[in-house]
Amino acid sequence: MNDVKSQPQATTRERLIGLIRQILGQAGGARPMPIDARLSDLGMSSIKMVKLMLAIEVEFNLAIPQTDITPENFESIASVEAMLNRLGESARGV
């Protein structure tokens, strides 16, 4: 299992795609991960989506507020990345 955290230069998107690939397992393999593709179309089930939320909280050292756990925020890689950027800015007080 690759440790995405060991890559300090990894971008938020790269780290997020790494988490998604880990959770999808062989289904995620080497297939392309278009950032605007629906996560459900990539093979993300509701159980795997919960695992993704928990993995994001650990990987990015944050708690996703209940109000941000919406289908819109977890529709695609791009929507999750946008949510993470908003949460990161909030944490930094930007």
Kinemage of the C-alpha trace (Angstrom):
@kinemage 1
@onewidth
@group {chain A} dominant
@subgroup {mainchain}
@vectorlist {calphas} color= white
{ca met a 1} P 0.000 0.000 0.000
{ca asn a 2} L 1.437 3.379 -0.989
{ca asp a 3} L 1.744 5.899 1.781
{ca val a 4} L 0.534 9.076 0.121
{ca lys a 5} L 1.665 11.119 3.150
{ca ser a 6} L 5.295 10.201 2.460
{ca gln a 7} L 5.150 12.466 -0.608
{ca pro a 8} L 5.332 15.973 0.913
{ca gln a 9} L 5.236 17.590 -2.531
{ca ala a 10} L 1.993 15.802 -3.463
{ca thr a 11} L -0.832 18.202 -4.236
{ca thr a 12} L -4.244 17.984 -2.648
{ca arg a 13} L -5.538 16.461 -5.890
{ca glu a 14} L -2.779 13.837 -6.039
{ca arg a 15} L -3.360 12.873 -2.415
{ca leu a 16} L -7.122 12.692 -3.002
{ca ile a 17} L -6.739 10.539 -6.130
{ca gly a 18} L -4.391 8.261 -4.164
{ca leu a 19} L -7.030 7.804 -1.465
{ca ile a 20} L -9.726 7.093 -4.046
{ca arg a 21} L -7.522 4.511 -5.777
{ca gln a 22} L -6.812 2.807 -2.416
{ca ile a 23} L -10.502 2.653 -1.534
{ca leu a 24} L -11.571 1.432 -4.977
{ca gly a 25} L -8.873 -1.250 -4.862
{ca gln a 26} L -8.520 -3.211 -8.083
{ca ala a 27} L -11.567 -1.447 -9.513
{ca gly a 28} L -9.589 1.819 -9.361
{ca gly a 29} L -6.338 0.272 -10.546
{ca ala a 30} L -4.653 2.091 -13.375
{ca arg a 31} L -7.838 3.396 -14.956
{ca pro a 32} L -8.014 7.115 -15.716
{ca met a 33} L -9.489 9.290 -12.978
{ca pro a 34} L -11.076 12.298 -14.710
{ca ile a 35} L -11.567 14.947 -12.044
{ca asp a 36} L -15.083 15.729 -13.235
{ca ala a 37} L -16.266 12.085 -13.449
{ca arg a 38} L -18.902 11.066 -10.925
{ca leu a 39} L -17.313 9.022 -8.147
{ca ser a 40} L -20.197 6.557 -8.405
{ca asp a 41} L -19.321 6.036 -12.091
{ca leu a 42} L -15.750 5.218 -11.044
{ca gly a 43} L -17.067 2.429 -8.796
{ca met a 44} L -17.518 4.257 -5.477
{ca ser a 45} L -20.342 2.614 -3.501
{ca ser a 46} L -22.025 4.213 -0.491
{ca ile a 47} L -19.885 2.115 1.882
{ca lys a 48} L -16.717 3.121 0.039
{ca met a 49} L -17.872 6.751 0.135
{ca val a 50} L -18.005 6.584 3.946
{ca lys a 51} L -14.493 5.090 3.925
{ca leu a 52} L -13.394 7.949 1.668
{ca met a 53} L -14.794 10.569 4.051
{ca leu a 54} L -12.976 8.977 6.993
{ca ala a 55} L -9.746 8.623 4.995
{ca ile a 56} L -9.932 12.288 3.952
{ca glu a 57} L -10.274 13.354 7.577
{ca val a 58} L -7.173 11.351 8.526
{ca glu a 59} L -5.088 12.245 5.445
{ca phe a 60} L -5.805 15.984 5.649
{ca asn a 61} L -6.028 16.150 9.467
{ca leu a 62} L -9.453 17.760 9.543
{ca ala a 63} L -13.029 17.051 10.499
{ca ile a 64} L -15.574 17.405 7.725
{ca pro a 65} L -18.482 19.395 9.192
{ca gln a 66} L -21.839 17.622 9.001
{ca thr a 67} L -23.142 20.448 6.810
{ca asp a 68} L -20.460 19.662 4.208
{ca ile a 69} L -21.334 15.957 3.963
{ca thr a 70} L -23.577 16.401 0.938
{ca pro a 71} L -23.960 14.564 -2.374
{ca glu a 72} L -22.768 17.711 -4.172
{ca asn a 73} L -19.477 17.836 -2.226
{ca phe a 74} L -18.798 14.144 -2.919
{ca glu a 75} L -19.979 13.969 -6.523
{ca ser a 76} L -16.551 14.058 -8.205
{ca ile a 77} L -12.855 14.448 -7.496
{ca ala a 78} L -13.212 18.132 -8.416
{ca ser a 79} L -16.079 18.707 -5.958
{ca val a 80} L -14.226 16.970 -3.113
{ca glu a 81} L -11.089 18.967 -3.925
{ca ala a 82} L -13.079 22.225 -3.887
{ca met a 83} L -14.547 21.312 -0.485
{ca leu a 84} L -11.067 20.500 0.865
{ca asn a 85} L -9.753 23.843 -0.393
{ca arg a 86} L -12.642 25.671 1.324
{ca leu a 87} L -12.090 23.758 4.580
{ca gly a 88} L -8.342 24.415 4.402
{ca glu a 89} L -8.925 28.129 3.942
{ca ser a 90} L -11.334 28.169 6.885
{ca ala a 91} L -8.773 26.397 9.079
{ca arg a 92} L -6.101 28.931 8.104
{ca gly a 93} L -8.491 31.821 8.708
{ca val a 94} L -8.389 32.996 5.096
